[in-house]
Amino acid sequence: MTLEFLQPEGWERPRGYAYGVAAQGKVICVSGMIGSAPDFVGQVRDALGRIVAVLAEAGAKPDHIVRMTWYVIDKREYVREHQAIGEVYREIIGRHYPAMTAVQVAALVEDSARVEIEVTAVV
């Protein structure tokens, strides 16, 4: 796999994500994963754990992730829990920060879900 993190000259270095990632290799698309925990951070932990399990099926690891999209039903909750999310993220994914997007949505298909995360990885 060839992986290049894209950091335009003169731009402030982002914290917790990359502006862009160029990659070459086998592409792995992981469907949106949710968690079953009753709390937001627990659902993030569950979803990230499931993502890692799917990646392993393809012989991939978290550091192969090139793009991650977070769908949250309450952006205030996401921002409020940012520190705890970061701790869980580093525990499961490590200090690998791909291109990321987070959006607030009106609802998720599973009524109890507060967050859904999907990724693209390249091996």
Helices and strands as residue ranges (DSSP letters): E 2-6, E 20-24, E 27-33, H 40-57, G 62-64, E 65-72, H 75-80, H 82-92, E 99-104, E 115-122
